Amino acid sequence: MTTVIIVIVVLWLLGFFGQRVIPSFPKTGTWIHTLIVIAIILLILDLLKII
């Protein structure tokens, strides 16, 4: 579960900072927010040991 959370956060960071670092990096729009919400939900569920 921790690996999934780390991958989602890394993808979120790439989407958030990717355009600034590499100008040809595609825009992600609302995917950034979707990924961070999923990562937070998974983190909360992992902390509560529901999954």
N, CA, C and O atoms as a Maestro MAE file, in Angstrom:
{
 s_m_m2io_version
 :::
 2.0.0
}

f_m_ct {
 s_m_title
 :::
 protein
 m_atom[204] {
  # First column is atom index #
  i_m_mmod_type
  r_m_x_coord
  r_m_y_coord
  r_m_z_coord
  i_m_residue_number
  s_m_chain_name
  s_m_pdb_residue_name
  s_m_pdb_atom_name
  i_m_atomic_number
  :::
  1 25 0.828 -1.194 0.000 1 A "MET " " N  " 7
  2 3 0.000 0.000 0.000 1 A "MET " " CA " 6
  3 2 0.870 1.255 0.000 1 A "MET " " C  " 6
  4 15 0.556 2.236 -0.674 1 A "MET " " O  " 8
  5 25 1.950 1.218 0.749 2 A "THR " " N  " 7
  6 3 2.830 2.381 0.813 2 A "THR " " CA " 6
  7 2 3.424 2.680 -0.562 2 A "THR " " C  " 6
  8 15 3.588 3.843 -0.930 2 A "THR " " O  " 8
  9 25 3.743 1.642 -1.310 3 A "THR " " N  " 7
  10 3 4.299 1.833 -2.646 3 A "THR " " CA " 6
  11 2 3.306 2.540 -3.558 3 A "THR " " C  " 6
  12 15 3.689 3.418 -4.331 3 A "THR " " O  " 8
  13 25 2.046 2.168 -3.475 4 A "VAL " " N  " 7
  14 3 1.008 2.802 -4.293 4 A "VAL " " CA " 6
  15 2 0.903 4.280 -3.946 4 A "VAL " " C  " 6
  16 15 0.795 5.122 -4.837 4 A "VAL " " O  " 8
  17 25 0.935 4.597 -2.662 5 A "ILE " " N  " 7
  18 3 0.841 5.992 -2.230 5 A "ILE " " CA " 6
  19 2 2.045 6.780 -2.737 5 A "ILE " " C  " 6
  20 15 1.897 7.908 -3.206 5 A "ILE " " O  " 8
  21 25 3.231 6.190 -2.644 6 A "ILE " " N  " 7
  22 3 4.435 6.883 -3.115 6 A "ILE " " CA " 6
  23 2 4.370 7.127 -4.614 6 A "ILE " " C  " 6
  24 15 4.722 8.213 -5.075 6 A "ILE " " O  " 8
  25 25 3.928 6.141 -5.383 7 A "VAL " " N  " 7
  26 3 3.816 6.293 -6.837 7 A "VAL " " CA " 6
  27 2 2.822 7.392 -7.186 7 A "VAL " " C  " 6
  28 15 3.086 8.203 -8.073 7 A "VAL " " O  " 8
  29 25 1.690 7.428 -6.505 8 A "ILE " " N  " 7
  30 3 0.680 8.449 -6.783 8 A "ILE " " CA " 6
  31 2 1.209 9.840 -6.443 8 A "ILE " " C  " 6
  32 15 0.973 10.791 -7.189 8 A "ILE " " O  " 8
  33 25 1.916 9.966 -5.332 9 A "VAL " " N  " 7
  34 3 2.465 11.273 -4.956 9 A "VAL " " CA " 6
  35 2 3.534 11.706 -5.955 9 A "VAL " " C  " 6
  36 15 3.599 12.883 -6.312 9 A "VAL " " O  " 8
  37 25 4.373 10.775 -6.414 10 A "VAL " " N  " 7
  38 3 5.395 11.120 -7.410 10 A "VAL " " CA " 6
  39 2 4.738 11.561 -8.715 10 A "VAL " " C  " 6
  40 15 5.180 12.531 -9.331 10 A "VAL " " O  " 8
  41 25 3.703 10.869 -9.136 11 A "LEU " " N  " 7
  42 3 2.984 11.274 -10.346 11 A "LEU " " CA " 6
  43 2 2.345 12.649 -10.173 11 A "LEU " " C  " 6
  44 15 2.325 13.457 -11.102 11 A "LEU " " O  " 8
  45 25 1.825 12.905 -8.980 12 A "TRP " " N  " 7
  46 3 1.244 14.209 -8.700 12 A "TRP " " CA " 6
  47 2 2.309 15.289 -8.787 12 A "TRP " " C  " 6
  48 15 2.075 16.345 -9.374 12 A "TRP " " O  " 8
  49 25 3.476 15.036 -8.209 13 A "LEU " " N  " 7
  50 3 4.565 16.012 -8.269 13 A "LEU " " CA " 6
  51 2 5.033 16.243 -9.704 13 A "LEU " " C  " 6
  52 15 5.330 17.375 -10.088 13 A "LEU " " O  " 8
  53 25 5.100 15.176 -10.495 14 A "LEU " " N  " 7
  54 3 5.459 15.342 -11.905 14 A "LEU " " CA " 6
  55 2 4.430 16.188 -12.643 14 A "LEU " " C  " 6
  56 15 4.784 17.040 -13.458 14 A "LEU " " O  " 8
  57 25 3.173 15.951 -12.358 15 A "GLY " " N  " 7
  58 3 2.128 16.740 -12.994 15 A "GLY " " CA " 6
  59 2 2.149 18.193 -12.552 15 A "GLY " " C  " 6
  60 15 1.850 19.091 -13.339 15 A "GLY " " O  " 8
  61 25 2.501 18.425 -11.292 16 A "PHE " " N  " 7
  62 3 2.496 19.776 -10.751 16 A "PHE " " CA " 6
  63 2 3.710 20.579 -11.214 16 A "PHE " " C  " 6
  64 15 3.583 21.740 -11.604 16 A "PHE " " O  " 8
  65 25 4.893 19.950 -11.167 17 A "PHE " " N  " 7
  66 3 6.128 20.669 -11.502 17 A "PHE " " CA " 6
  67 2 6.685 20.319 -12.879 17 A "PHE " " C  " 6
  68 15 7.646 20.946 -13.323 17 A "PHE " " O  " 8
  69 25 6.114 19.348 -13.556 18 A "GLY " " N  " 7
  70 3 6.647 18.882 -14.837 18 A "GLY " " CA " 6
  71 2 6.724 19.949 -15.896 18 A "GLY " " C  " 6
  72 15 7.705 20.013 -16.636 18 A "GLY " " O  " 8
  73 25 5.714 20.790 -15.989 19 A "GLN " " N  " 7
  74 3 5.669 21.841 -17.011 19 A "GLN " " CA " 6
  75 2 6.765 22.875 -16.778 19 A "GLN " " C  " 6
  76 15 7.289 23.447 -17.733 19 A "GLN " " O  " 8
  77 25 7.113 23.117 -15.522 20 A "ARG " " N  " 7
  78 3 8.156 24.103 -15.211 20 A "ARG " " CA " 6
  79 2 9.543 23.553 -15.481 20 A "ARG " " C  " 6
  80 15 10.429 24.285 -15.922 20 A "ARG " " O  " 8
  81 25 9.738 22.262 -15.219 21 A "VAL " " N  " 7
  82 3 11.053 21.643 -15.393 21 A "VAL " " CA " 6
  83 2 11.296 21.311 -16.861 21 A "VAL " " C  " 6
  84 15 12.345 21.635 -17.418 21 A "VAL " " O  " 8
  85 25 10.320 20.667 -17.475 22 A "ILE " " N  " 7
  86 3 10.425 20.286 -18.890 22 A "ILE " " CA " 6
  87 2 9.243 20.920 -19.629 22 A "ILE " " C  " 6
  88 15 8.111 20.459 -19.482 22 A "ILE " " O  " 8
  89 25 9.487 21.972 -20.422 23 A "PRO " " N  " 7
  90 3 8.374 22.668 -21.089 23 A "PRO " " CA " 6
  91 2 7.526 21.782 -22.000 23 A "PRO " " C  " 6
  92 15 6.347 22.069 -22.206 23 A "PRO " " O  " 8
  93 25 8.101 20.714 -22.547 24 A "SER " " N  " 7
  94 3 7.327 19.846 -23.437 24 A "SER " " CA " 6
  95 2 6.493 18.821 -22.680 24 A "SER " " C  " 6
  96 15 5.768 18.039 -23.295 24 A "SER " " O  " 8
  97 25 6.585 18.817 -21.351 25 A "PHE " " N  " 7
  98 3 5.804 17.885 -20.531 25 A "PHE " " CA " 6
  99 2 4.327 18.216 -20.684 25 A "PHE " " C  " 6
  100 15 3.952 19.386 -20.609 25 A "PHE " " O  " 8
  101 25 3.474 17.204 -20.899 26 A "PRO " " N  " 7
  102 3 2.043 17.487 -21.133 26 A "PRO " " CA " 6
  103 2 1.351 18.083 -19.906 26 A "PRO " " C  " 6
  104 15 1.704 17.779 -18.767 26 A "PRO " " O  " 8
  105 25 0.367 18.930 -20.164 27 A "LYS " " N  " 7
  106 3 -0.430 19.483 -19.070 27 A "LYS " " CA " 6
  107 2 -1.368 18.406 -18.551 27 A "LYS " " C  " 6
  108 15 -1.880 17.590 -19.317 27 A "LYS " " O  " 8
  109 25 -1.587 18.414 -17.237 28 A "THR " " N  " 7
  110 3 -2.410 17.361 -16.644 28 A "THR " " CA " 6
  111 2 -3.762 17.853 -16.156 28 A "THR " " C  " 6
  112 15 -4.652 17.042 -15.901 28 A "THR " " O  " 8
  113 25 -3.933 19.137 -16.021 29 A "GLY " " N  " 7
  114 3 -5.224 19.683 -15.623 29 A "GLY " " CA " 6
  115 2 -5.723 19.172 -14.294 29 A "GLY " " C  " 6
  116 15 -5.031 19.271 -13.280 29 A "GLY " " O  " 8
  117 25 -6.927 18.622 -14.298 30 A "THR " " N  " 7
  118 3 -7.542 18.177 -13.050 30 A "THR " " CA " 6
  119 2 -6.970 16.856 -12.545 30 A "THR " " C  " 6
  120 15 -7.289 16.442 -11.430 30 A "THR " " O  " 8
  121 25 -6.137 16.186 -13.331 31 A "TRP " " N  " 7
  122 3 -5.531 14.936 -12.877 31 A "TRP " " CA " 6
  123 2 -4.670 15.148 -11.642 31 A "TRP " " C  " 6
  124 15 -4.559 14.259 -10.798 31 A "TRP " " O  " 8
  125 25 -4.065 16.316 -11.535 32 A "ILE " " N  " 7
  126 3 -3.228 16.619 -10.372 32 A "ILE " " CA " 6
  127 2 -4.059 16.506 -9.101 32 A "ILE " " C  " 6
  128 15 -3.651 15.852 -8.141 32 A "ILE " " O  " 8
  129 25 -5.206 17.135 -9.100 33 A "HIS " " N  " 7
  130 3 -6.063 17.123 -7.917 33 A "HIS " " CA " 6
  131 2 -6.628 15.733 -7.654 33 A "HIS " " C  " 6
  132 15 -6.749 15.312 -6.504 33 A "HIS " " O  " 8
  133 25 -6.972 15.026 -8.721 34 A "THR " " N  " 7
  134 3 -7.498 13.672 -8.570 34 A "THR " " CA " 6
  135 2 -6.457 12.751 -7.935 34 A "THR " " C  " 6
  136 15 -6.785 11.964 -7.047 34 A "THR " " O  " 8
  137 25 -5.212 12.844 -8.382 35 A "LEU " " N  " 7
  138 3 -4.163 11.990 -7.829 35 A "LEU " " CA " 6
  139 2 -3.901 12.286 -6.361 35 A "LEU " " C  " 6
  140 15 -3.717 11.364 -5.567 35 A "LEU " " O  " 8
  141 25 -3.882 13.557 -5.993 36 A "ILE " " N  " 7
  142 3 -3.591 13.885 -4.594 36 A "ILE " " CA " 6
  143 2 -4.753 13.468 -3.691 36 A "ILE " " C  " 6
  144 15 -4.525 13.049 -2.556 36 A "ILE " " O  " 8
  145 25 -5.977 13.573 -4.167 37 A "VAL " " N  " 7
  146 3 -7.125 13.125 -3.376 37 A "VAL " " CA " 6
  147 2 -7.077 11.614 -3.189 37 A "VAL " " C  " 6
  148 15 -7.342 11.117 -2.094 37 A "VAL " " O  " 8
  149 25 -6.743 10.883 -4.242 38 A "ILE " " N  " 7
  150 3 -6.629 9.423 -4.130 38 A "ILE " " CA " 6
  151 2 -5.517 9.047 -3.160 38 A "ILE " " C  " 6
  152 15 -5.679 8.141 -2.342 38 A "ILE " " O  " 8
  153 25 -4.391 9.744 -3.251 39 A "ALA " " N  " 7
  154 3 -3.270 9.455 -2.348 39 A "ALA " " CA " 6
  155 2 -3.648 9.723 -0.897 39 A "ALA " " C  " 6
  156 15 -3.284 8.946 -0.014 39 A "ALA " " O  " 8
  157 25 -4.363 10.798 -0.636 40 A "ILE " " N  " 7
  158 3 -4.777 11.119 0.735 40 A "ILE " " CA " 6
  159 2 -5.764 10.086 1.260 40 A "ILE " " C  " 6
  160 15 -5.667 9.661 2.411 40 A "ILE " " O  " 8
  161 25 -6.717 9.680 0.419 41 A "ILE " " N  " 7
  162 3 -7.691 8.671 0.832 41 A "ILE " " CA " 6
  163 2 -6.991 7.352 1.141 41 A "ILE " " C  " 6
  164 15 -7.289 6.711 2.149 41 A "ILE " " O  " 8
  165 25 -6.053 6.942 0.269 42 A "LEU " " N  " 7
  166 3 -5.330 5.699 0.512 42 A "LEU " " CA " 6
  167 2 -4.489 5.784 1.776 42 A "LEU " " C  " 6
  168 15 -4.385 4.810 2.522 42 A "LEU " " O  " 8
  169 25 -3.895 6.929 2.017 43 A "LEU " " N  " 7
  170 3 -3.091 7.105 3.226 43 A "LEU " " CA " 6
  171 2 -3.953 7.005 4.477 43 A "LEU " " C  " 6
  172 15 -3.562 6.364 5.453 43 A "LEU " " O  " 8
  173 25 -5.112 7.631 4.452 44 A "ILE " " N  " 7
  174 3 -6.026 7.562 5.605 44 A "ILE " " CA " 6
  175 2 -6.502 6.132 5.823 44 A "ILE " " C  " 6
  176 15 -6.533 5.655 6.958 44 A "ILE " " O  " 8
  177 25 -6.871 5.446 4.749 45 A "LEU " " N  " 7
  178 3 -7.314 4.059 4.874 45 A "LEU " " CA " 6
  179 2 -6.189 3.166 5.384 45 A "LEU " " C  " 6
  180 15 -6.426 2.241 6.160 45 A "LEU " " O  " 8
  181 25 -4.965 3.447 4.946 46 A "ASP " " N  " 7
  182 3 -3.827 2.662 5.404 46 A "ASP " " CA " 6
  183 2 -3.568 2.907 6.885 46 A "ASP " " C  " 6
  184 15 -3.259 1.976 7.628 46 A "ASP " " O  " 8
  185 25 -3.694 4.142 7.305 47 A "LEU " " N  " 7
  186 3 -3.497 4.462 8.724 47 A "LEU " " CA " 6
  187 2 -4.576 3.820 9.597 47 A "LEU " " C  " 6
  188 15 -4.307 3.424 10.731 47 A "LEU " " O  " 8
  189 25 -5.789 3.719 9.070 48 A "LEU " " N  " 7
  190 3 -6.877 3.105 9.820 48 A "LEU " " CA " 6
  191 2 -6.913 1.585 9.639 48 A "LEU " " C  " 6
  192 15 -7.678 0.896 10.313 48 A "LEU " " O  " 8
  193 25 -6.089 1.070 8.735 49 A "LYS " " N  " 7
  194 3 -5.990 -0.364 8.433 49 A "LYS " " CA " 6
  195 2 -7.321 -0.952 7.996 49 A "LYS " " C  " 6
  196 15 -7.672 -2.067 8.380 49 A "LYS " " O  " 8
  197 25 -8.063 -0.195 7.189 50 A "ILE " " N  " 7
  198 3 -9.354 -0.668 6.686 50 A "ILE " " CA " 6
  199 2 -9.146 -1.585 5.474 50 A "ILE " " C  " 6
  200 15 -9.880 -2.556 5.285 50 A "ILE " " O  " 8
  201 25 -8.158 -1.268 4.678 51 A "ILE " " N  " 7
  202 3 -7.929 -2.077 3.457 51 A "ILE " " CA " 6
  203 2 -7.242 -3.360 3.835 51 A "ILE " " C  " 6
  204 15 -6.955 -4.185 2.968 51 A "ILE " " O  " 8
  :::
 }
 m_bond[203] {
  # First column is bond index #
  i_m_from
  i_m_to
  i_m_order
  :::
  1 1 2 1
  2 2 3 1
  3 3 4 2
  4 3 5 1
  5 5 6 1
  6 6 7 1
  7 7 8 2
  8 7 9 1
  9 9 10 1
  10 10 11 1
  11 11 12 2
  12 11 13 1
  13 13 14 1
  14 14 15 1
  15 15 16 2
  16 15 17 1
  17 17 18 1
  18 18 19 1
  19 19 20 2
  20 19 21 1
  21 21 22 1
  22 22 23 1
  23 23 24 2
  24 23 25 1
  25 25 26 1
  26 26 27 1
  27 27 28 2
  28 27 29 1
  29 29 30 1
  30 30 31 1
  31 31 32 2
  32 31 33 1
  33 33 34 1
  34 34 35 1
  35 35 36 2
  36 35 37 1
  37 37 38 1
  38 38 39 1
  39 39 40 2
  40 39 41 1
  41 41 42 1
  42 42 43 1
  43 43 44 2
  44 43 45 1
  45 45 46 1
  46 46 47 1
  47 47 48 2
  48 47 49 1
  49 49 50 1
  50 50 51 1
  51 51 52 2
  52 51 53 1
  53 53 54 1
  54 54 55 1
  55 55 56 2
  56 55 57 1
  57 57 58 1
  58 58 59 1
  59 59 60 2
  60 59 61 1
  61 61 62 1
  62 62 63 1
  63 63 64 2
  64 63 65 1
  65 65 66 1
  66 66 67 1
  67 67 68 2
  68 67 69 1
  69 69 70 1
  70 70 71 1
  71 71 72 2
  72 71 73 1
  73 73 74 1
  74 74 75 1
  75 75 76 2
  76 75 77 1
  77 77 78 1
  78 78 79 1
  79 79 80 2
  80 79 81 1
  81 81 82 1
  82 82 83 1
  83 83 84 2
  84 83 85 1
  85 85 86 1
  86 86 87 1
  87 87 88 2
  88 87 89 1
  89 89 90 1
  90 90 91 1
  91 91 92 2
  92 91 93 1
  93 93 94 1
  94 94 95 1
  95 95 96 2
  96 95 97 1
  97 97 98 1
  98 98 99 1
  99 99 100 2
  100 99 101 1
  101 101 102 1
  102 102 103 1
  103 103 104 2
  104 103 105 1
  105 105 106 1
  106 106 107 1
  107 107 108 2
  108 107 109 1
  109 109 110 1
  110 110 111 1
  111 111 112 2
  112 111 113 1
  113 113 114 1
  114 114 115 1
  115 115 116 2
  116 115 117 1
  117 117 118 1
  118 118 119 1
  119 119 120 2
  120 119 121 1
  121 121 122 1
  122 122 123 1
  123 123 124 2
  124 123 125 1
  125 125 126 1
  126 126 127 1
  127 127 128 2
  128 127 129 1
  129 129 130 1
  130 130 131 1
  131 131 132 2
  132 131 133 1
  133 133 134 1
  134 134 135 1
  135 135 136 2
  136 135 137 1
  137 137 138 1
  138 138 139 1
  139 139 140 2
  140 139 141 1
  141 141 142 1
  142 142 143 1
  143 143 144 2
  144 143 145 1
  145 145 146 1
  146 146 147 1
  147 147 148 2
  148 147 149 1
  149 149 150 1
  150 150 151 1
  151 151 152 2
  152 151 153 1
  153 153 154 1
  154 154 155 1
  155 155 156 2
  156 155 157 1
  157 157 158 1
  158 158 159 1
  159 159 160 2
  160 159 161 1
  161 161 162 1
  162 162 163 1
  163 163 164 2
  164 163 165 1
  165 165 166 1
  166 166 167 1
  167 167 168 2
  168 167 169 1
  169 169 170 1
  170 170 171 1
  171 171 172 2
  172 171 173 1
  173 173 174 1
  174 174 175 1
  175 175 176 2
  176 175 177 1
  177 177 178 1
  178 178 179 1
  179 179 180 2
  180 179 181 1
  181 181 182 1
  182 182 183 1
  183 183 184 2
  184 183 185 1
  185 185 186 1
  186 186 187 1
  187 187 188 2
  188 187 189 1
  189 189 190 1
  190 190 191 1
  191 191 192 2
  192 191 193 1
  193 193 194 1
  194 194 195 1
  195 195 196 2
  196 195 197 1
  197 197 198 1
  198 198 199 1
  199 199 200 2
  200 199 201 1
  201 201 202 1
  202 202 203 1
  203 203 204 2
  :::
 }
}
